[in-house]
Amino acid sequence: MTEQTHAPNVQTQKTEAQAQAQDHAPMTAEQLKQKALSLIEEAKRFEEAERNQAVHQIKELVLKYDIHADEVFPGGFKRKRRPMKKVAKAENRPEIKYRGPNGEIWTGGPGRRPDWVVEILKRGESLGDYRI
């Protein structure tokens, strides 16, 4: 009798193990991406809820203790700004050699010629007439 009572437990254990193996079956790349996106969205919702809770708590404390911004931020509060894009220094820029009829500029460097240069050359004019 012990064998019969024990047999269903072994069968149940195999079924549970098979179910767990299926749950942990390898996922495709697309399934992993979808899961990752889902987790990121869930994290964003949690962060927003935490932030809203923090703002609420701060407001309560400010009102309760009559706190003013200059007490918390004595030098004033400045939000961090994104750094501006760096502009090439004048010494690193190529020298402008030509100015077109409408004020366009061109360095005369390698690469595609501007449309205004192509038009001038098509008309048979000399590019030297536009040299700065």
Secondary structure, 3 states (H helix, E strand, C coil): CHHHHHHHHHHHHHHHHHHHHHHCCCCCHHHHHHHHHHHHHHHHHHHHHHHHHHHHHHHHHHHHHCCCHHHHCCCCCCCCCCCCCCCCCHHHCCCCCEECCCCCEECCCCCCCCHHHHHHHHCCCCHHHHEC
